[in-house]
């Protein structure tokens, strides 16, 4: 089984589009897909909407997506061709409590793709792609912690330029392949070849 992790430094920079694009481009992998949402970075774990809440009403939840047309990110995975799709929601820092269920589903999977940075604390994937947008200043701590583990970074038009990030050194990705996203095409042939070759070599 191959495990592919797609992370990124902020919201709304194309991570889900990359996951869906790879699922669609590599249907022979029979992907099981996971979307991991941790509230505490401006996202509610209960409904995935932007928020500043942190209450006891929000608990760990893992749900399997059954329909590909509901508009959720996990539904987009199904619509792209995933065999199964799960949405994992936890409070920031509580992902460990969800790992037994995630591992159970991974055991049943032929291959898996996971949208998350924090999962790298618990899994060593075959490939880790980090989606970066130099124009977006926000930079999650989880993305910074694992940036030097990226097998490749995906950047709009393949150009890092002079990012808006404060306190993040580009030395973390020195020597790392930089692959282009060209929205609305987030997964180019180059990205597909890179992933397929890495999976094949491992």
C-alpha positions in Angstrom: 0.0 0.0 0.0 1.2 3.5 -0.8 0.3 6.5 1.5 0.3 9.9 -0.1 0.0 13.0 2.2 -0.9 16.4 0.8 -0.5 19.3 3.2 -0.1 23.1 2.9 0.5 26.2 4.9 -3.0 27.7 4.9 -6.6 27.4 3.9 -8.0 27.9 0.4 -4.7 27.5 -1.4 -5.6 24.4 -3.4 -4.9 21.4 -1.2 -8.3 19.7 -1.8 -8.0 20.4 -5.5 -4.6 18.7 -5.6 -6.0 15.6 -3.7 -9.0 15.4 -6.0 -6.9 15.9 -9.1 -4.5 13.1 -8.1 -7.4 10.7 -7.3 -8.8 11.4 -10.8 -5.5 11.2 -12.6 -4.5 7.9 -10.9 -7.7 5.9 -10.7 -5.8 2.6 -10.8 -4.7 3.3 -7.3 -8.2 2.7 -5.9 -7.7 5.4 -3.3 -9.2 5.7 0.1 -9.1 9.4 1.0 -9.1 11.3 4.3 -9.7 14.9 5.0 -8.3 15.9 8.4 -9.7 19.1 10.0 -8.5 20.4 13.3 -10.3 23.3 14.8 -8.2 26.0 16.4 -6.8 27.4 13.2 -9.9 29.3 12.4 -11.9 26.2 11.3 -14.7 24.6 13.2 -14.3 20.8 13.6 -18.1 20.4 13.8 -19.0 21.8 10.4 -15.8 22.9 8.7 -16.8 26.5 8.5 -14.5 29.4 9.5 -14.9 30.3 13.2 -13.1 31.3 16.3 -14.9 28.9 18.6 -13.4 26.4 21.0 -16.0 24.8 23.2 -16.7 21.4 24.8 -19.5 20.9 22.2 -16.8 20.0 19.6 -15.5 16.4 19.9 -13.5 14.1 17.7 -15.7 12.8 14.9 -14.9 10.5 11.9 -17.5 10.1 9.3 -17.5 8.3 6.0 -18.8 10.2 3.0 -21.5 8.4 1.1 -22.4 10.8 -1.7 -20.2 12.7 -4.1 -22.5 15.7 -4.6 -22.8 17.2 -1.1 -20.2 19.9 -1.7 -17.9 18.9 1.1 -14.2 18.2 0.5 -14.6 14.5 1.3 -17.5 14.5 -1.3 -15.1 16.0 -3.8 -12.8 13.0 -3.3 -15.6 10.6 -4.0 -16.7 12.6 -7.1 -13.1 12.4 -8.3 -13.1 8.6 -8.1 -12.0 7.6 -4.6 -13.2 4.2 -3.5 -14.0 5.5 0.0 -13.7 8.9 1.7 -13.6 10.0 5.3 -13.8 13.3 7.1 -11.8 13.4 10.4 -12.5 16.3 12.8 -10.6 16.9 16.0 -9.8 19.7 18.3 -6.3 21.1 17.7 -3.7 18.8 19.3 -6.2 15.8 19.7 -5.4 14.0 16.4 -3.8 11.1 18.4 -7.2 10.1 19.7 -8.4 9.6 16.1 -5.4 7.6 15.0 -6.7 4.1 16.0 -9.7 4.5 13.6 -7.6 6.0 10.9 -5.1 3.1 11.1 -8.0 0.6 11.0 -9.3 2.2 7.8 -5.7 2.3 6.4 -5.4 -1.4 6.9 -8.5 -1.9 4.7 -7.2 0.5 2.0 -5.5 -0.5 -1.2 -3.8 2.9 -1.3 -4.5 6.1 0.7 -4.3 9.8 0.2 -4.6 12.1 3.3 -5.1 15.9 3.3 -3.3 17.0 6.4 0.1 18.2 7.8 -0.4 17.0 11.3 -0.8 13.3 10.3 3.0 13.3 9.7 3.4 13.2 13.5 1.9 9.7 13.4 2.6 8.3 9.9 5.6 8.2 7.6 4.0 8.4 4.1 5.6 7.3 0.9 5.1 10.8 -0.5 4.4 14.1 1.1 3.5 17.1 -1.1 3.3 20.5 0.4 1.0 23.1 -1.3 2.4 26.6 -1.0 1.1 30.0 -2.1 3.7 32.8 -1.6 0.9 35.4 -1.8 -0.8 34.1 1.3 0.8 35.3 4.5 -0.8 32.9 7.0 1.5 29.9 7.7 0.3 27.1 10.0 2.8 25.8 12.6 2.1 22.2 11.4 3.2 23.1 7.9 6.3 24.8 9.1 7.2 21.8 11.3 7.1 19.3 8.4 8.1 21.5 5.5 11.6 20.0 5.3 10.1 16.6 4.9 8.3 17.5 1.7 9.2 15.3 -1.3 8.0 18.2 -3.5 6.3 21.6 -3.1 3.4 22.7 -5.4 3.3 26.4 -6.1 1.2 28.5 -8.5 3.1 28.6 -11.8 6.0 26.9 -10.1 7.5 30.1 -8.8 8.2 30.7 -5.1 9.5 34.3 -5.6 9.5 36.4 -2.5 6.9 34.9 -0.2 4.8 37.0 2.3 5.6 34.5 5.1 7.3 35.9 8.2 9.6 33.6 10.2 9.7 30.9 7.6 13.0 30.1 5.8 13.1 28.9 2.3 16.1 26.9 3.3 13.6 24.3 4.5 12.8 23.5 0.9 16.2 24.0 -0.6 16.8 21.2 -3.1 13.2 20.1 -3.0 11.5 19.8 -6.4 9.1 22.7 -7.1 6.1 21.7 -9.3 3.7 24.1 -10.9 0.0 24.4 -10.2 -1.9 26.3 -12.9 -5.4 26.9 -11.5 -8.0 25.8 -12.3 -5.7 22.9 -13.2 -4.0 22.1 -9.9 -2.5 18.8 -10.9 -0.5 19.0 -14.1 1.0 16.1 -16.0 4.3 16.9 -14.3 2.8 16.4 -10.9 1.1 13.1 -11.9 4.4 11.8 -13.3 6.2 12.8 -10.2 3.7 11.0 -7.9 3.5 7.9 -10.1 7.3 7.5 -10.4 7.7 7.9 -6.6 5.0 5.4 -5.9 6.5 3.0 -8.5 10.0 3.4 -7.0 8.8 2.5 -3.5 
